[in-house]
């Protein structure tokens, strides 16, 4: 049985149960587990280790407990928006240079200690909404920088990069931004479905 670990911030956390791995929260990890688990019965064990509020440095600080010690065969990481948001809100963000450097450290350590792991790097994203519109220019510019760094790190370490911003931009032409991201950052059920479909497609390829 292959172990699939989901890593990230509140978008990944999505209210998961820390005491029960079978309850993976209300977000895309549950949707992905449902799709892949249905199509490939008994082939996967799905573990959600997202933590609300996390930045890239926070994932790095728990890399052994919540990544390496789980011995993943497949790993997805979605991180970056809090590295921007925390700087705007409380001057505790992570600048883009450190974001890239830390991402590289994480990927290098995981690949060293978990040889053969397949890593999927999900692109951080943002839309204009209640949480982002007041500082929209900063949110937009800085999130795109983190997205570029995530892609660069993925390419450097031979990981699969999963684009999401363009998909959300396109979705926002069909329904209001808050239909997909209720505050411009956190996905609705439809937004989580968008992420899940993109990740499942990447995994199945």
C-alpha positions in Angstrom: 0.0 0.0 0.0 1.3 3.4 -1.0 1.3 6.3 1.5 0.0 9.6 0.2 0.8 12.6 2.4 -0.8 16.0 2.0 1.2 18.9 3.4 0.4 22.6 3.7 -1.5 25.3 5.6 -5.2 25.9 6.4 -6.2 25.2 2.8 -4.8 21.6 3.2 -5.7 21.3 6.9 -9.4 22.1 6.2 -10.5 21.1 9.8 -8.9 17.7 9.8 -9.0 15.5 12.9 -5.6 15.3 14.6 -6.7 12.1 16.4 -8.2 10.2 13.5 -6.3 9.9 10.2 -9.5 8.7 8.5 -11.0 12.2 8.9 -9.0 14.3 6.5 -11.1 17.5 6.8 -13.5 19.2 4.5 -11.0 20.1 1.7 -9.2 18.8 -1.3 -7.3 16.0 0.6 -10.7 14.3 1.2 -11.7 14.8 -2.4 -8.5 13.4 -3.7 -8.7 10.4 -1.3 -12.2 9.8 -2.5 -11.4 9.8 -6.1 -8.1 7.8 -6.0 -9.4 5.5 -3.3 -12.5 4.7 -5.3 -10.5 4.1 -8.6 -7.7 2.2 -6.9 -9.3 0.3 -3.9 -6.8 -0.6 -1.2 -3.8 0.8 -3.0 -3.4 4.0 -0.9 -3.2 5.2 2.6 -4.0 8.9 2.8 -2.6 11.2 5.5 -3.4 14.9 5.9 -0.7 16.8 7.8 -1.7 20.3 6.8 -1.5 22.9 9.7 -3.6 26.1 9.6 -1.4 29.2 9.6 1.7 27.5 8.5 4.4 29.2 6.4 7.2 27.4 4.5 9.5 27.7 7.6 6.8 26.0 9.8 6.7 23.0 7.4 10.5 22.8 7.6 10.4 22.8 11.4 8.2 19.7 11.5 9.7 18.0 8.5 10.7 14.8 10.3 7.5 14.3 12.3 5.0 15.2 9.6 6.9 14.2 6.5 9.9 12.0 6.6 8.8 9.8 9.5 5.7 9.0 7.6 7.8 7.5 4.7 5.6 8.8 1.9 5.5 7.3 -1.5 3.5 10.3 -2.8 3.7 13.8 -1.3 1.8 17.0 -2.2 2.8 20.4 -0.8 0.6 23.5 -1.0 2.3 26.4 0.8 3.0 30.1 0.2 0.0 32.3 0.9 0.7 32.7 4.6 4.3 33.7 3.8 2.7 36.7 2.1 -0.4 37.2 4.3 1.5 37.1 7.6 3.8 39.9 6.5 0.8 42.1 5.6 -1.1 41.3 8.8 1.6 41.0 11.5 5.0 41.6 9.9 5.9 37.9 10.3 5.9 36.7 6.7 8.7 34.9 4.8 10.4 36.9 2.0 10.6 35.3 -1.4 14.3 34.6 -1.3 14.0 32.7 2.0 10.9 31.0 0.8 12.8 29.6 -2.2 15.8 28.7 -0.2 13.7 26.9 2.5 11.6 25.1 -0.1 14.8 23.7 -1.6 16.1 22.6 1.8 12.8 20.7 2.4 12.8 19.0 -1.0 16.5 18.1 -0.7 16.0 16.5 2.8 12.9 14.6 1.8 14.5 13.2 -1.3 17.6 12.2 0.6 15.7 10.4 3.4 12.7 9.1 1.4 14.3 7.9 -1.9 11.8 7.2 -4.6 9.1 9.6 -3.2 7.0 11.3 -5.9 6.5 15.0 -5.0 3.8 17.2 -6.3 4.2 21.0 -5.7 0.9 22.8 -5.9 1.0 26.4 -6.9 -0.1 29.0 -4.3 -2.9 31.2 -5.5 -5.1 34.1 -4.6 -8.1 36.0 -5.9 -9.5 39.4 -5.0 -11.9 38.8 -2.1 -12.8 40.1 1.4 -9.4 39.1 2.9 -7.3 40.3 0.0 -8.9 43.2 -1.7 -7.6 45.9 0.7 -4.0 45.0 0.0 -4.7 43.4 -3.4 -1.6 44.7 -5.2 0.7 43.2 -2.6 -1.2 40.0 -2.4 -1.2 39.6 -6.1 2.5 40.5 -6.7 3.9 38.6 -3.8 1.8 35.5 -4.3 3.0 35.3 -7.9 6.6 35.6 -6.7 6.0 32.6 -4.3 4.4 30.7 -7.1 7.4 31.3 -9.4 9.7 30.2 -6.6 7.7 27.0 -5.9 7.9 26.2 -9.7 11.6 26.9 -9.7 12.2 24.6 -6.7 10.0 21.9 -8.3 12.0 22.0 -11.5 15.3 22.0 -9.6 14.5 18.8 -7.7 12.5 17.0 -10.5 9.1 17.4 -8.8 5.8 17.8 -10.6 4.5 21.3 -10.5 0.7 21.6 -10.4 -0.5 25.0 -11.7 -3.5 26.4 -10.0 -3.6 30.2 -10.3 -4.6 30.2 -14.0 -7.3 27.6 -13.2 -8.8 29.9 -10.5 -8.5 32.9 -12.8 -10.4 31.1 -15.5 -13.0 29.8 -13.0 -13.6 33.4 -11.8 -14.8 34.3 -15.3 -17.7 31.8 -14.8 -18.7 32.7 -11.3 -17.7 35.4 -8.7 -14.4 34.9 -7.0 -16.1 34.2 -3.7 -17.8 31.2 -5.3 -14.4 29.6 -5.5 -12.5 31.2 -2.6 -14.9 32.6 0.0 -12.5 35.3 1.2 -10.1 35.4 -1.7 -7.7 32.8 0.0 -9.7 29.9 1.4 -11.5 27.7 -1.0 -15.2 26.8 -1.0 -16.2 23.3 -1.8 -16.0 24.2 -5.4 -12.6 25.6 -5.0 -11.4 22.5 -3.2 -12.8 20.5 -6.1 -10.8 22.5 -8.5 -7.6 21.8 -6.6 -8.5 18.1 -6.2 -9.1 17.6 -9.9 -5.8 19.3 -10.8 -3.9 17.1 -8.3 -5.6 13.9 -9.3 -4.9 14.5 -13.0 -1.2 15.1 -12.2 -1.0 12.0 -10.1 -2.7 9.8 -12.6 -0.4 11.0 -15.4 
